[in-house]
Amino acid sequence: MLQLLSSLFVGKRRLQSLVGLAFATFLLVTACTGVSSNQPTSNAGESATSTTASASSQDTLVWARYGDADSLDPHRTTTTLSWQIFDQLYDTLLAFNDKGEIVPNLAKEWKISPDGKEVRFVLNSGITCHDGSSFDANDVKYTAERAIDTQNPSVTKGAWGPISAVEVVGPQTVNFKFATPFGAFASFMADPFASMLCDSNKDLGTEFGVTKAIGTGPWKLVGWTKGDSINLERNENYKRFGRPVENPGAPSFSKLVVRQIPEAQTRLAGLQTGEVQLIVNPPLDDLDSVRNDQNLELHIAENTGQNFFFEFTISRPPFNDIRARQAVAYAIDVDSAIQTAFGDDLVKRERCPISRGVFGNDQDFCAQYGYEHNPDKAKQLLAEMGYGPSKPMEVTLMTSTGDNREKMVQIFQSQLAQVGINVSIETMDIGSLNARVKQENEKKSGKSTFDMMDWAWFDPDILYQLWHSPGAYSGYQTKNLDALLTKTRTTVDPAQREQTVDEAMKYLLQNAVHIPLYTPGSLWVYASRKEVQGFKIGPFNRPVFNDVKLQ
């Protein structure tokens, strides 16, 4: 008999209260999340005054971002800039509430079989697609089968799990069957990368995701001028089921225009003049001016699901020796670096391989197995390896561009030099970094490297994506780690799954495979004009407009 779940219990440590998001799909950042990771930039749309809709209209909100979406098809991209638009156009079977707990949404209930190999969803009635058709179990089947199609699968196919069949049981009931239990499925069903598509999209052919998109979300697509703006209009038929908002129906204003303005200073100028009403990532050096402007309001996404960390090239010396990895971990003073690079309120120290707000994150538990600043210990480990004042360790530290992360690695460079590790820094875009890290791991000779990477995800399944053989970057791999990570996926009971996550994190920390650094809010700082009332950043950095009223 299937067990009814109306919300997901998360064991002895409940999810931290969230104000902000995640890759995302896991976002190769990720990200979540540059320009945070995995987020493309563009040179178009510099002017804050050229827009397809005037910000002076009291029924239009103009939201300016640094870049554009690369697709409106949830199966064709993993960028946060696209993901945030999915959340406006589409809806999901389940949802995250403000505490990060999984609750019903399009599906009013879901049931997991005792063996964890079958999940049944019962849908709410009265859900309408943007084209006027009814949303039912056939649309769910269409979405899932499209995502796992062997000929043209979703780029997040792995996050759907080992689905063996999707069956329509009745108009409002759909059954997922799995080859093996998959503990991360319910949380994925609450993420915009698992957005439900109306099956009428199949008639759009190549236009879907480019010029047209049919969903059930609070906003409908009017048009998309790539590199400039995405124009949305209110879905008059929208019904709120599980989203963490108060408004039960359609948004209160008619039009939402999402602008691309790459230059941060230009975005801020547009906000100050009233050409736009909401911007993301104002210049970090100007945050005090935003705070002190009575016409503006600052919003900080505290828990984005994003995690910055060190990882190491272990295919050759010196980082194939655990002592070298541990020496780096002991040499750096993360708290001091955060204070210098970001100040008091934008970034938090992260001690776990998964981020604050994600199921299983426990700062105290991870602190037991992590590394505190201890330069003497670092020097001792280096001496054991034959390094010293006359023979420093020579390595390269790589990172991606965006916010103040370059300042962070410069601080780390100085700290490492104090213990006898000479670091050269290379900075590149996130796509190049992803490719370079994998390339370095596959080389057997040459100067060794490590990198400051960032990924974002809403579930500890991110650890499987990163570290289970062959791994995201062909990096550290062992049979013991693979076994631990497999258990985090196949264990369905929340309390038992939490224990498997603990064991995987303990292994990664003790072996200095994954050195957590910080969880950012700086990457997703928003600023709005005071007339924008009711704006909020939902779980895992999801801008929510359902309750917004334009004064």
C-alpha positions in Angstrom: 0.0 0.0 0.0 1.3 3.4 -1.0 2.1 5.8 1.8 0.4 9.3 1.5 2.8 12.2 1.8 1.3 15.7 2.0 4.7 17.2 2.9 8.2 15.8 3.3 9.5 15.2 6.7 13.2 15.9 6.7 14.5 14.2 9.8 16.0 15.6 13.0 17.4 18.6 11.2 14.7 20.4 9.3 15.5 22.7 6.4 16.8 26.1 7.3 14.4 29.0 6.7 15.0 30.4 3.3 14.8 33.9 1.9 16.4 33.1 -1.4 17.6 30.1 -4.6 19.2 27.3 -6.9 20.7 25.8 -10.0 19.3 25.5 -9.7 19.2 22.3 -11.5 22.4 21.8 -10.2 23.9 24.9 -11.7 27.5 24.6 -12.8 28.3 27.8 -11.4 26.7 27.1 -10.8 25.5 28.3 -10.4 23.7 28.7 -8.5 24.6 30.7 -10.4 27.1 33.1 -12.0 27.6 36.5 -13.0 27.5 33.7 -11.1 28.3 30.5 -12.5 26.8 29.0 -15.6 25.1 32.2 -16.5 25.9 33.7 -19.9 26.7 37.4 -20.4 26.0 39.6 -23.4 27.1 42.9 -24.8 23.6 43.9 -26.0 21.1 46.1 -24.3 23.4 48.5 -22.5 21.0 51.4 -22.5 18.6 51.7 -19.6 16.2 53.8 -21.7 15.5 51.6 -24.7 12.7 49.2 -23.7 9.7 47.7 -25.3 7.4 48.7 -22.5 7.6 52.0 -20.7 8.4 51.8 -17.0 6.2 54.8 -16.4 3.0 52.7 -16.8 1.6 51.9 -13.4 0.5 48.5 -14.7 4.0 47.4 -15.9 7.0 46.3 -13.9 10.4 46.4 -15.6 13.0 44.0 -14.1 16.6 44.5 -15.3 19.2 41.7 -15.2 22.8 41.5 -16.3 22.1 38.9 -19.0 19.4 37.1 -20.9 17.9 33.6 -20.9 19.3 31.3 -23.4 16.2 29.2 -23.8 12.6 29.2 -22.5 12.6 25.4 -22.8 13.3 23.8 -19.3 14.9 20.8 -21.0 17.5 22.8 -22.9 19.5 24.8 -20.4 20.8 24.9 -16.8 21.3 28.7 -16.5 19.8 30.6 -13.6 18.8 33.4 -16.0 16.6 31.0 -17.9 15.5 29.1 -14.7 14.0 32.3 -13.2 11.8 32.8 -16.3 10.6 29.2 -16.2 9.3 30.0 -12.7 7.1 32.7 -14.2 5.8 30.8 -17.3 5.4 27.3 -15.8 4.5 25.6 -12.5 5.6 22.4 -10.8 3.9 19.3 -9.4 5.3 20.1 -5.9 6.6 23.3 -4.4 9.0 24.6 -1.7 7.4 26.6 1.1 9.2 29.5 2.8 10.8 27.0 5.2 12.2 24.9 2.4 9.8 22.1 3.0 8.2 20.2 0.1 4.4 20.8 -0.2 1.7 20.0 -2.8 1.3 22.3 -5.8 -0.2 21.3 -9.1 -0.4 17.9 -7.5 -2.6 18.0 -4.4 -1.0 14.8 -3.0 1.7 12.3 -3.8 2.4 8.8 -2.6 5.6 6.8 -2.5 5.6 3.0 -2.4 7.3 1.3 0.5 10.1 0.1 -1.8 10.6 3.6 -3.2 10.3 2.5 -6.8 6.9 4.0 -7.5 5.5 7.6 -7.0 1.9 8.5 -7.7 0.6 12.1 -8.1 -3.0 13.2 -7.9 -3.5 16.5 -9.6 -5.7 19.4 -8.6 -8.7 20.0 -10.9 -9.4 23.3 -12.7 -5.8 24.0 -13.9 -5.7 25.8 -17.2 -2.9 26.1 -19.7 -2.1 29.4 -21.3 -3.8 28.4 -24.6 -7.0 27.6 -22.7 -6.7 23.8 -22.7 -7.0 21.8 -19.4 -3.9 20.6 -17.7 -4.1 16.9 -16.7 -2.1 13.7 -16.3 -1.4 13.5 -20.0 0.6 16.8 -19.8 2.6 15.3 -16.9 3.4 12.2 -19.0 4.3 14.4 -22.0 6.7 16.5 -19.9 8.5 13.5 -18.2 8.8 11.4 -21.3 10.2 14.4 -23.2 12.7 15.0 -20.5 14.0 11.4 -20.5 13.7 10.8 -24.2 16.8 8.8 -25.3 17.1 10.6 -28.7 16.9 14.2 -27.3 16.9 14.1 -23.5 16.8 17.0 -21.2 20.1 18.5 -20.1 18.9 17.7 -16.5 17.9 14.1 -17.4 20.0 12.7 -14.5 18.0 14.7 -12.0 14.8 12.9 -13.1 16.2 9.7 -11.8 16.0 6.1 -13.2 12.5 6.4 -14.5 11.4 3.2 -16.2 7.8 4.2 -17.1 5.2 7.0 -16.7 1.6 5.8 -16.7 -1.6 7.8 -16.9 -3.9 6.1 -14.3 -6.8 8.6 -14.8 -7.4 12.2 -15.9 -5.9 13.5 -12.7 -3.6 10.7 -11.7 -0.1 9.8 -13.0 2.3 7.1 -11.9 6.1 7.2 -12.1 8.0 3.9 -11.9 11.7 3.6 -11.2 14.3 1.0 -11.9 15.8 1.6 -8.5 14.6 3.8 -5.6 15.3 7.5 -6.0 15.3 9.6 -2.9 15.8 13.0 -4.6 12.7 12.8 -6.9 10.2 14.7 -4.7 12.5 17.7 -4.3 13.2 17.8 -8.0 9.5 17.9 -8.7 9.5 21.3 -6.8 12.2 22.9 -9.0 11.6 25.0 -12.1 13.8 22.6 -14.1 11.0 20.1 -13.6 8.4 22.6 -14.9 5.3 21.0 -16.2 4.7 21.6 -19.9 1.3 21.6 -21.6 1.3 18.9 -24.3 0.1 21.5 -26.9 3.8 22.6 -27.0 4.5 19.6 -29.2 2.6 21.3 -31.9 4.9 24.3 -31.8 7.8 22.4 -33.2 11.1 24.4 -33.2 9.2 27.5 -32.1 8.8 26.1 -28.6 11.2 27.7 -26.2 12.3 30.3 -28.7 9.3 32.3 -29.7 6.5 30.5 -28.0 5.9 28.6 -24.7 2.7 27.3 -23.1 2.6 26.6 -19.4 0.3 27.1 -16.5 2.3 29.7 -14.6 1.3 33.2 -13.4 2.7 34.9 -16.6 2.2 34.2 -20.3 4.9 34.8 -23.0 4.1 37.7 -25.3 7.4 38.0 -27.0 11.2 37.6 -26.7 13.8 39.9 -28.3 17.0 38.1 -27.6 19.6 40.2 -26.0 17.1 42.9 -25.1 13.8 41.9 -23.3 11.3 39.2 -22.5 7.7 40.5 -22.4 5.2 38.7 -20.3 1.6 39.4 -19.5 -0.6 38.3 -16.6 -2.3 34.9 -16.8 -5.9 35.8 -15.9 -6.7 32.1 -15.2 -3.9 31.5 -12.8 -4.6 29.7 -9.6 -2.1 29.4 -6.7 -1.9 26.0 -5.1 1.4 25.6 -3.3 3.5 28.6 -4.1 4.6 30.5 -1.0 2.4 33.6 -1.7 -0.8 35.1 -0.4 -2.5 36.0 -3.6 -4.7 33.1 -4.7 -5.1 34.2 -8.3 -3.6 36.2 -11.1 -0.9 38.9 -10.4 -2.3 42.4 -9.6 -0.4 44.2 -12.5 -0.7 43.4 -16.2 2.8 43.3 -17.7 6.2 42.1 -16.6 9.2 43.1 -18.8 12.5 41.4 -18.2 15.3 43.6 -19.5 18.9 42.8 -20.2 21.3 45.5 -19.1 24.8 44.0 -18.6 26.5 47.0 -16.9 25.7 47.2 -13.2 26.1 50.9 -13.0 23.6 51.3 -15.9 21.1 49.1 -14.2 21.4 51.2 -11.0 21.0 54.4 -12.9 17.9 53.1 -14.5 16.5 52.2 -11.1 17.3 55.6 -9.7 15.6 57.4 -12.5 12.6 55.2 -12.5 13.2 53.7 -16.0 13.1 50.3 -14.3 11.5 49.2 -11.0 13.6 46.2 -10.1 17.3 45.2 -10.7 19.5 42.3 -9.8 23.1 42.7 -8.7 23.6 46.5 -8.2 27.3 47.4 -7.9 28.6 46.0 -4.6 30.4 49.3 -3.9 27.1 51.2 -4.2 25.0 49.1 -1.8 25.2 51.8 0.9 23.8 54.4 -1.5 20.9 52.1 -2.2 20.3 51.6 1.5 20.4 55.3 2.1 18.1 56.2 -0.8 14.5 56.7 0.5 13.1 55.8 -2.9 14.9 52.4 -3.1 14.8 49.1 -1.1 17.5 46.4 -0.9 16.7 42.7 -1.0 19.3 40.0 -0.3 18.9 36.3 -1.1 20.4 34.8 1.9 20.1 31.1 1.0 20.5 30.5 -2.6 21.6 26.8 -2.5 24.9 27.9 -3.9 28.2 26.8 -2.5 31.7 28.0 -3.3 34.4 25.5 -2.6 37.9 24.4 -3.4 38.5 21.2 -5.4 41.8 19.8 -6.5 43.5 18.2 -9.5 44.4 14.7 -8.1 45.8 13.1 -11.3 49.3 14.2 -10.5 51.4 15.6 -7.6 51.1 17.4 -5.3 47.3 17.2 -4.8 47.2 13.4 -5.3 48.6 13.5 -1.7 46.0 14.3 0.9 48.6 16.3 2.9 48.8 18.9 0.1 45.0 19.3 0.1 44.9 19.6 3.8 47.7 22.1 3.9 45.7 24.4 1.6 42.7 24.0 3.9 44.6 24.8 7.0 46.5 27.7 5.4 43.4 29.8 4.5 41.5 32.1 6.8 38.0 32.0 5.2 36.3 34.2 7.8 38.9 37.0 7.3 38.7 36.7 3.5 34.9 37.0 3.6 35.0 40.1 5.8 37.6 41.8 3.6 36.0 40.9 0.2 32.3 41.1 1.1 31.7 42.8 4.4 29.2 41.8 7.0 25.9 40.9 5.4 26.3 39.5 1.9 28.1 36.2 2.4 28.1 33.5 5.0 30.8 31.0 5.9 29.9 27.5 4.7 31.2 24.5 6.4 29.3 21.8 4.5 29.6 20.4 1.0 25.9 21.3 0.6 24.6 24.7 1.2 22.6 26.3 4.0 18.9 25.7 3.5 19.5 22.3 1.7 18.3 19.1 3.3 21.1 17.6 5.4 23.1 20.8 5.9 24.4 20.9 9.5 27.1 23.5 10.3 28.0 21.9 13.6 28.3 18.4 12.1 30.5 19.5 9.3 32.7 21.6 11.5 33.8 18.4 13.3 35.4 17.2 10.1 36.5 20.4 8.4 39.6 22.6 8.8 40.1 25.8 10.8 42.8 28.3 10.1 46.1 26.8 11.3 49.1 27.9 9.4 51.5 26.0 11.6 49.7 22.7 10.8 49.9 23.6 7.1 53.6 24.2 7.3 54.1 20.9 9.1 52.3 19.0 6.4 54.2 20.7 3.6 57.5 19.9 5.4 56.5 16.2 5.5 56.2 16.4 1.8 59.6 18.0 1.3 58.5 21.6 0.8 59.9 24.5 2.7 61.3 28.1 2.5 63.8 27.1 -0.2 61.4 24.9 -2.0 57.8 26.3 -2.0 54.9 24.4 -3.6 54.1 25.9 -7.0 50.4 25.6 -8.1 47.7 27.4 -10.1 44.4 28.6 -8.6 41.6 29.0 -11.2 38.2 30.7 -10.7 35.4 32.3 -12.8 34.6 35.9 -13.2 31.9 37.7 -11.2 31.1 39.8 -8.1 34.1 39.8 -5.7 35.3 36.3 -6.1 38.5 37.5 -7.8 39.3 39.5 -4.6 38.7 36.4 -2.6 41.2 34.3 -4.5 43.8 37.2 -4.2 43.3 37.1 -0.5 43.8 33.3 -0.5 46.9 33.7 -2.6 48.4 36.0 0.0 47.5 33.6 2.9 48.9 30.6 1.1 52.2 32.4 0.4 52.7 32.8 4.1 53.0 29.0 4.5 55.1 28.3 1.5 52.5 27.7 -1.3 53.1 30.0 -4.3 49.9 30.4 -6.2 49.4 31.9 -9.7 45.8 32.9 -10.4 43.9 32.4 -13.6 40.4 33.8 -14.1 38.0 32.9 -16.9 34.3 32.6 -17.7 32.4 29.8 -16.1 32.1 27.7 -19.3 35.8 27.9 -19.8 36.5 27.0 -16.2 34.2 23.9 -16.4 36.1 22.7 -19.4 39.5 23.5 -18.0 39.0 21.7 -14.7 38.0 18.5 -16.5 41.0 18.9 -18.8 43.4 19.3 -15.9 42.0 16.3 -14.2 42.7 14.2 -17.3 46.3 15.3 -17.6 49.1 13.2 -15.9 51.8 15.8 -15.9 52.4 19.6 -15.7 52.0 22.2 -13.1 49.2 21.2 -10.8 46.0 23.2 -10.2 43.1 23.6 -7.9 40.0 25.8 -8.4 37.4 27.8 -6.6 34.2 26.4 -8.1 30.5 27.1 -7.3 27.5 25.0 -7.8 23.9 25.4 -6.7 21.2 22.8 -6.1 18.3 22.4 -3.7 19.0 18.8 -2.7 22.1 16.8 -1.5 21.9 14.9 -4.8 24.4 17.6 -5.9 27.1 15.5 -4.2 26.3 12.6 -6.5 26.4 14.8 -9.6 29.8 16.2 -8.5 31.7 13.3 -7.1 30.2 9.9 -8.2 32.4 8.3 -10.9 33.1 9.6 -13.4 32.2 12.9 -11.7 31.4 16.2 -13.2 35.0 16.9 -13.9 36.7 13.5 -13.9 38.2 14.4 -10.5 38.5 12.5 -7.2 37.0 9.0 -7.5 37.0 6.0 -5.2 34.8 3.0 -4.8 34.1 3.8 -1.2 32.9 7.3 -2.1 30.8 5.9 -4.9 29.0 3.5 -2.6 28.3 6.3 -0.1 26.9 8.6 -2.8 24.7 5.8 -4.3 23.1 5.4 -0.8 22.2 9.1 -0.8 20.2 8.5 -3.9 18.6 5.2 -3.3 17.5 5.8 0.4 14.0 7.2 0.4 13.2 7.4 4.1 14.1 11.0 5.0 15.7 10.2 8.4 17.8 7.4 7.0 18.7 9.4 3.9 20.0 12.2 6.2 22.4 9.7 7.8 23.7 8.7 4.3 24.2 12.3 3.5 26.2 12.8 6.7 28.5 9.9 5.8 29.1 11.2 2.3 29.9 14.7 3.7 32.2 13.3 6.3 34.2 11.4 3.7 34.5 14.4 1.4 35.7 16.6 4.3 38.1 14.2 6.0 39.8 13.4 2.7 40.0 17.1 1.8 38.2 16.4 -1.5 35.7 19.3 -1.2 36.7 22.3 0.9 33.6 24.4 1.6 34.2 28.2 1.6 31.1 30.4 1.6 27.5 30.6 0.6 26.8 33.8 -1.3 24.0 36.3 -1.1 26.1 38.8 -3.0 25.4 37.1 -6.3 21.7 37.7 -5.9 21.2 41.1 -4.4 18.1 42.8 -5.7 17.1 46.5 -5.4 13.6 47.8 -6.1 11.8 51.1 -6.1 9.6 51.8 -3.1 6.5 51.7 -5.3 7.1 48.0 -5.8 5.3 46.6 -2.8 5.2 42.9 -1.9 8.2 41.7 -3.8 9.9 38.7 -2.2 12.7 36.3 -3.0 11.3 32.8 -2.6 13.1 29.6 -1.8 16.4 29.1 -3.6 16.5 32.5 -5.2 13.2 32.6 -7.0 11.9 36.2 -7.6 8.2 36.1 -6.8 5.8 38.7 -8.2 2.5 37.1 -7.3 2.0 39.5 -4.4 3.5 42.6 -5.9 1.4 45.7 -6.1 2.6 48.8 -7.9 1.8 51.9 -5.9 
